[in-house]
Amino acid sequence: MKRKFEYYVKRALGELPAEFKEKMDNLVISVEEYPSRYDLTSLGIKDKRMLLGIFRGVPFGIVSSFYSGPVMPSEIVLFQRNIESIAKTEVELIEQIRLTLLHEIGHYFGMSEEELAQYT
């Protein structure tokens, strides 16, 4: 099932608005089964099932302003089992992957929840 999930993630990436795709740089998108204990505690989340995705790293625009030299890529992680647990159908799964990915990309770009709402 992981291969199918990753396929849906790649498909969602391909369907991103052009203004996102054109600016995404030094960013890795990956899939993990569940969030780590560190992820949960850093966000103050007690129930691991509540976290669908996470942005780890330096937001877009900050690297060029404050850093010099090579910088590790930022990362967006989607938590497969958590997303699957809230989707009842394959259509819902595809949509939840899209929404979660958009949400985390919004964090990469430093967008507020209100700004993100126009894309979801």
C-alpha angles and dihedrals in degrees: 000000000000092000091053091047091050089049089056090049091052090047091051090050090053091053096052118124111271092241089063098043093049093056102038108112135160090008128134123201115204142165126229128176097235138354118269122247087251092055091051097046093044089057096038093243118148101184112063090204091067096068115080099170144351139206113221120187144025118336121243114279096022095085095058092045102047110014132071126193128019118340127197111250119262116240139217114200125194115202105224102196093048093050092046091050093062098042115085096185138027090252090055090047092054091047094047091050089051093048094046092048092049090049093052093044086054089058089050088056093043094244124163123236088255092053090048092053091073090064099045 
